[in-house]
Amino acid sequence: MRFRIIVQGMPLFTYLKGMPLFLKEYGEIRRQAGVSGKSFPFGKLYPCLQEKDQESGVLAEHYFYQDLYVARKVFQNNPVRHVDIGSRIDGFVAHVASFREIEVLDVRDLHLGLPSIRFTRADLSAKDFPLTDYCDSLSCLHALEHFGLGRYGDPVDYDGHLVGWENMHRLLKKGGKFYFSVPIGAQRIEFNAHRVFSIAYLLGLMEKRYDIESFAYINDAGNFISDAALDEASIRENFGCHYGCGIFELTRR
């Protein structure tokens, strides 16, 4: 099998040290793919070997627009209890914490002494996640694409995003708001960095469970487009994105 590897800027020792576990987990997820089906074909390998022991809150692209956009919606809707799953700490979470309390659940540790941020270490990709009907407002921004890829120390699970999706649905009360974003484009896994989701696949996850209140996206050129229409052609072409960011405001039915 021929494949291309993207090596992020890192010391050679760190790269070589992390490769055995990376290759082991890659072999495991390929084995699982044979059992679970082919909904996510594998794209190029994209090793992320420095983040298993990091705290949450590493910078990445797309975040500037989405964090401000969703924080404003939380402010406008003023929920009783807002819970965040794995979003950027020094972006979205900080924005929300500037005007209200926010609870953060993340698979990684976080050590902050801010009274407006309540943190609990939790794995939303765990099949026995216990919380149900817990909050009336929920966010998961640029995080679900990582579930089950081992990037942040979580167990490798080809269907980890589906387990997380189910847990978040159970976490949110009926009528509650769900602010959700992931990379959009041709559907694929770029192991072990992330998944990229097609719009059609995402809509299939949402139908019968959520009403879509608004959709916005960031295209490959880095332009932010709000209130985009989810028409047939745009869905089919993923809004022209190879690696864009789709941002949904949902209401649980």
MARMI-269508 format. One record per residue (C-alpha): residue number from 1; x, y, z. Coordinates in steps of 0.25 Angstrom, whole numbers, plus 5000, padded with zeros to 4 digits. Layout:
BEGIN
+-------+------+------+------+
! zator !    X !    Y !    Z !
+-------+------+------+------+
!   NUM !    X !    Y !    Z !
...
+-------+------+------+------+
// end
This chain:
BEGIN
+-------+------+------+------+
! zator !    X !    Y !    Z !
+-------+------+------+------+
!     1 ! 5000 ! 5000 ! 5000 !
!     2 ! 5005 ! 5014 ! 4996 !
!     3 ! 5002 ! 5026 ! 5005 !
!     4 ! 5007 ! 5040 ! 5008 !
!     5 ! 5010 ! 5044 ! 5022 !
!     6 ! 5009 ! 5059 ! 5027 !
!     7 ! 5019 ! 5061 ! 5038 !
!     8 ! 5016 ! 5073 ! 5046 !
!     9 ! 5028 ! 5082 ! 5051 !
!    10 ! 5033 ! 5074 ! 5063 !
!    11 ! 5047 ! 5069 ! 5068 !
!    12 ! 5051 ! 5056 ! 5061 !
!    13 ! 5052 ! 5049 ! 5074 !
!    14 ! 5038 ! 5052 ! 5077 !
!    15 ! 5034 ! 5047 ! 5064 !
!    16 ! 5041 ! 5034 ! 5065 !
!    17 ! 5037 ! 5032 ! 5079 !
!    18 ! 5022 ! 5033 ! 5075 !
!    19 ! 5022 ! 5025 ! 5063 !
!    20 ! 5021 ! 5011 ! 5069 !
!    21 ! 5008 ! 5014 ! 5076 !
!    22 ! 5003 ! 5022 ! 5064 !
!    23 ! 5005 ! 5010 ! 5055 !
!    24 ! 4999 ! 5000 ! 5065 !
!    25 ! 4987 ! 5009 ! 5066 !
!    26 ! 4986 ! 5011 ! 5051 !
!    27 ! 4986 ! 4996 ! 5049 !
!    28 ! 4975 ! 4994 ! 5060 !
!    29 ! 4966 ! 5005 ! 5053 !
!    30 ! 4968 ! 4998 ! 5040 !
!    31 ! 4964 ! 4985 ! 5046 !
!    32 ! 4952 ! 4991 ! 5052 !
!    33 ! 4948 ! 4997 ! 5038 !
!    34 ! 4947 ! 4984 ! 5032 !
!    35 ! 4937 ! 4980 ! 5043 !
!    36 ! 4929 ! 4993 ! 5043 !
!    37 ! 4928 ! 4996 ! 5029 !
!    38 ! 4933 ! 5007 ! 5019 !
!    39 ! 4926 ! 5020 ! 5023 !
!    40 ! 4939 ! 5027 ! 5025 !
!    41 ! 4950 ! 5023 ! 5014 !
!    42 ! 4964 ! 5026 ! 5019 !
!    43 ! 4971 ! 5038 ! 5013 !
!    44 ! 4986 ! 5042 ! 5015 !
!    45 ! 4992 ! 5039 ! 5028 !
!    46 ! 4994 ! 5051 ! 5037 !
!    47 ! 5001 ! 5047 ! 5050 !
!    48 ! 4999 ! 5056 ! 5062 !
!    49 ! 5009 ! 5051 ! 5072 !
!    50 ! 5011 ! 5062 ! 5082 !
!    51 ! 4997 ! 5063 ! 5088 !
!    52 ! 4994 ! 5051 ! 5096 !
!    53 ! 5000 ! 5057 ! 5109 !
!    54 ! 4996 ! 5072 ! 5106 !
!    55 ! 4985 ! 5079 ! 5113 !
!    56 ! 4973 ! 5083 ! 5105 !
!    57 ! 4973 ! 5097 ! 5097 !
!    58 ! 4983 ! 5095 ! 5086 !
!    59 ! 4981 ! 5105 ! 5074 !
!    60 ! 4976 ! 5101 ! 5061 !
!    61 ! 4970 ! 5108 ! 5049 !
!    62 ! 4955 ! 5111 ! 5047 !
!    63 ! 4954 ! 5115 ! 5062 !
!    64 ! 4954 ! 5130 ! 5062 !
!    65 ! 4941 ! 5131 ! 5054 !
!    66 ! 4933 ! 5119 ! 5060 !
!    67 ! 4937 ! 5123 ! 5074 !
!    68 ! 4932 ! 5137 ! 5073 !
!    69 ! 4920 ! 5133 ! 5065 !
!    70 ! 4915 ! 5122 ! 5075 !
!    71 ! 4918 ! 5130 ! 5087 !
!    72 ! 4909 ! 5141 ! 5083 !
!    73 ! 4898 ! 5131 ! 5081 !
!    74 ! 4900 ! 5126 ! 5095 !
!    75 ! 4899 ! 5140 ! 5100 !
!    76 ! 4886 ! 5143 ! 5092 !
!    77 ! 4879 ! 5130 ! 5096 !
!    78 ! 4884 ! 5131 ! 5111 !
!    79 ! 4882 ! 5116 ! 5115 !
!    80 ! 4880 ! 5111 ! 5129 !
!    81 ! 4892 ! 5102 ! 5128 !
!    82 ! 4902 ! 5102 ! 5117 !
!    83 ! 4912 ! 5090 ! 5115 !
!    84 ! 4923 ! 5089 ! 5105 !
!    85 ! 4930 ! 5077 ! 5100 !
!    86 ! 4944 ! 5078 ! 5096 !
!    87 ! 4944 ! 5092 ! 5090 !
!    88 ! 4956 ! 5101 ! 5090 !
!    89 ! 4959 ! 5106 ! 5104 !
!    90 ! 4966 ! 5119 ! 5100 !
!    91 ! 4955 ! 5123 ! 5090 !
!    92 ! 4941 ! 5118 ! 5091 !
!    93 ! 4941 ! 5114 ! 5105 !
!    94 ! 4948 ! 5127 ! 5109 !
!    95 ! 4938 ! 5136 ! 5101 !
!    96 ! 4926 ! 5129 ! 5108 !
!    97 ! 4933 ! 5130 ! 5122 !
!    98 ! 4934 ! 5145 ! 5121 !
!    99 ! 4919 ! 5146 ! 5122 !
!   100 ! 4914 ! 5134 ! 5129 !
!   101 ! 4918 ! 5120 ! 5136 !
!   102 ! 4921 ! 5109 ! 5126 !
!   103 ! 4923 ! 5094 ! 5129 !
!   104 ! 4934 ! 5087 ! 5121 !
!   105 ! 4936 ! 5072 ! 5119 !
!   106 ! 4948 ! 5067 ! 5112 !
!   107 ! 4956 ! 5055 ! 5112 !
!   108 ! 4969 ! 5062 ! 5115 !
!   109 ! 4972 ! 5069 ! 5128 !
!   110 ! 4971 ! 5084 ! 5130 !
!   111 ! 4976 ! 5092 ! 5142 !
!   112 ! 4970 ! 5106 ! 5143 !
!   113 ! 4966 ! 5114 ! 5155 !
!   114 ! 4955 ! 5122 ! 5148 !
!   115 ! 4941 ! 5121 ! 5156 !
!   116 ! 4933 ! 5123 ! 5143 !
!   117 ! 4939 ! 5110 ! 5137 !
!   118 ! 4935 ! 5097 ! 5143 !
!   119 ! 4943 ! 5086 ! 5138 !
!   120 ! 4941 ! 5071 ! 5139 !
!   121 ! 4950 ! 5060 ! 5132 !
!   122 ! 4941 ! 5051 ! 5124 !
!   123 ! 4941 ! 5042 ! 5112 !
!   124 ! 4929 ! 5045 ! 5103 !
!   125 ! 4933 ! 5033 ! 5094 !
!   126 ! 4931 ! 5024 ! 5105 !
!   127 ! 4919 ! 5014 ! 5103 !
!   128 ! 4915 ! 5015 ! 5118 !
!   129 ! 4915 ! 5030 ! 5119 !
!   130 ! 4905 ! 5033 ! 5130 !
!   131 ! 4899 ! 5047 ! 5128 !
!   132 ! 4885 ! 5048 ! 5122 !
!   133 ! 4876 ! 5061 ! 5121 !
!   134 ! 4887 ! 5069 ! 5128 !
!   135 ! 4887 ! 5082 ! 5121 !
!   136 ! 4878 ! 5091 ! 5112 !
!   137 ! 4890 ! 5096 ! 5104 !
!   138 ! 4902 ! 5089 ! 5098 !
!   139 ! 4914 ! 5092 ! 5090 !
!   140 ! 4924 ! 5083 ! 5083 !
!   141 ! 4932 ! 5091 ! 5073 !
!   142 ! 4943 ! 5085 ! 5065 !
!   143 ! 4944 ! 5073 ! 5074 !
!   144 ! 4935 ! 5061 ! 5070 !
!   145 ! 4945 ! 5058 ! 5058 !
!   146 ! 4955 ! 5054 ! 5068 !
!   147 ! 4947 ! 5043 ! 5075 !
!   148 ! 4953 ! 5029 ! 5074 !
!   149 ! 4966 ! 5033 ! 5067 !
!   150 ! 4975 ! 5032 ! 5079 !
!   151 ! 4980 ! 5046 ! 5077 !
!   152 ! 4977 ! 5051 ! 5091 !
!   153 ! 4980 ! 5038 ! 5098 !
!   154 ! 4966 ! 5032 ! 5096 !
!   155 ! 4964 ! 5018 ! 5091 !
!   156 ! 4964 ! 5015 ! 5076 !
!   157 ! 4950 ! 5013 ! 5071 !
!   158 ! 4946 ! 5014 ! 5057 !
!   159 ! 4932 ! 5017 ! 5061 !
!   160 ! 4936 ! 5027 ! 5073 !
!   161 ! 4929 ! 5039 ! 5067 !
!   162 ! 4916 ! 5031 ! 5066 !
!   163 ! 4917 ! 5027 ! 5081 !
!   164 ! 4920 ! 5042 ! 5084 !
!   165 ! 4909 ! 5047 ! 5076 !
!   166 ! 4899 ! 5038 ! 5083 !
!   167 ! 4904 ! 5042 ! 5097 !
!   168 ! 4903 ! 5057 ! 5094 !
!   169 ! 4888 ! 5054 ! 5089 !
!   170 ! 4885 ! 5048 ! 5103 !
!   171 ! 4893 ! 5059 ! 5110 !
!   172 ! 4884 ! 5070 ! 5104 !
!   173 ! 4869 ! 5072 ! 5109 !
!   174 ! 4858 ! 5072 ! 5099 !
!   175 ! 4856 ! 5086 ! 5093 !
!   176 ! 4871 ! 5089 ! 5097 !
!   177 ! 4881 ! 5096 ! 5087 !
!   178 ! 4893 ! 5089 ! 5082 !
!   179 ! 4904 ! 5097 ! 5075 !
!   180 ! 4912 ! 5087 ! 5067 !
!   181 ! 4924 ! 5088 ! 5057 !
!   182 ! 4933 ! 5079 ! 5050 !
!   183 ! 4942 ! 5079 ! 5037 !
!   184 ! 4934 ! 5078 ! 5024 !
!   185 ! 4938 ! 5072 ! 5011 !
!   186 ! 4939 ! 5059 ! 5004 !
!   187 ! 4937 ! 5049 ! 5015 !
!   188 ! 4950 ! 5042 ! 5020 !
!   189 ! 4959 ! 5039 ! 5032 !
!   190 ! 4973 ! 5046 ! 5032 !
!   191 ! 4979 ! 5038 ! 5043 !
!   192 ! 4981 ! 5041 ! 5054 !
!   193 ! 4978 ! 5056 ! 5053 !
!   194 ! 4963 ! 5056 ! 5049 !
!   195 ! 4951 ! 5052 ! 5041 !
!   196 ! 4945 ! 5060 ! 5030 !
!   197 ! 4930 ! 5059 ! 5029 !
!   198 ! 4921 ! 5061 ! 5017 !
!   199 ! 4909 ! 5070 ! 5018 !
!   200 ! 4900 ! 5059 ! 5014 !
!   201 ! 4906 ! 5049 ! 5025 !
!   202 ! 4904 ! 5060 ! 5036 !
!   203 ! 4889 ! 5063 ! 5031 !
!   204 ! 4887 ! 5048 ! 5032 !
!   205 ! 4891 ! 5048 ! 5047 !
!   206 ! 4883 ! 5060 ! 5050 !
!   207 ! 4870 ! 5056 ! 5043 !
!   208 ! 4859 ! 5051 ! 5053 !
!   209 ! 4867 ! 5056 ! 5065 !
!   210 ! 4869 ! 5071 ! 5062 !
!   211 ! 4863 ! 5083 ! 5056 !
!   212 ! 4874 ! 5092 ! 5048 !
!   213 ! 4872 ! 5106 ! 5053 !
!   214 ! 4884 ! 5112 ! 5045 !
!   215 ! 4896 ! 5107 ! 5037 !
!   216 ! 4909 ! 5115 ! 5035 !
!   217 ! 4923 ! 5110 ! 5029 !
!   218 ! 4937 ! 5114 ! 5027 !
!   219 ! 4942 ! 5111 ! 5013 !
!   220 ! 4956 ! 5106 ! 5008 !
!   221 ! 4960 ! 5121 ! 5006 !
!   222 ! 4957 ! 5124 ! 5021 !
!   223 ! 4944 ! 5132 ! 5018 !
!   224 ! 4933 ! 5132 ! 5028 !
!   225 ! 4919 ! 5130 ! 5022 !
!   226 ! 4907 ! 5131 ! 5031 !
!   227 ! 4892 ! 5127 ! 5029 !
!   228 ! 4896 ! 5118 ! 5017 !
!   229 ! 4885 ! 5111 ! 5010 !
!   230 ! 4886 ! 5095 ! 5011 !
!   231 ! 4881 ! 5093 ! 4996 !
!   232 ! 4883 ! 5081 ! 4988 !
!   233 ! 4895 ! 5085 ! 4980 !
!   234 ! 4903 ! 5091 ! 4992 !
!   235 ! 4900 ! 5078 ! 5000 !
!   236 ! 4905 ! 5070 ! 4989 !
!   237 ! 4918 ! 5078 ! 4987 !
!   238 ! 4920 ! 5081 ! 5002 !
!   239 ! 4920 ! 5096 ! 4999 !
!   240 ! 4932 ! 5094 ! 4990 !
!   241 ! 4941 ! 5090 ! 5002 !
!   242 ! 4952 ! 5081 ! 5003 !
!   243 ! 4955 ! 5084 ! 5018 !
!   244 ! 4945 ! 5094 ! 5022 !
!   245 ! 4937 ! 5096 ! 5035 !
!   246 ! 4922 ! 5094 ! 5036 !
!   247 ! 4915 ! 5101 ! 5048 !
!   248 ! 4901 ! 5096 ! 5052 !
!   249 ! 4891 ! 5102 ! 5062 !
!   250 ! 4882 ! 5091 ! 5065 !
!   251 ! 4869 ! 5089 ! 5074 !
!   252 ! 4867 ! 5075 ! 5080 !
!   253 ! 4853 ! 5070 ! 5077 !
+-------+------+------+------+
// end
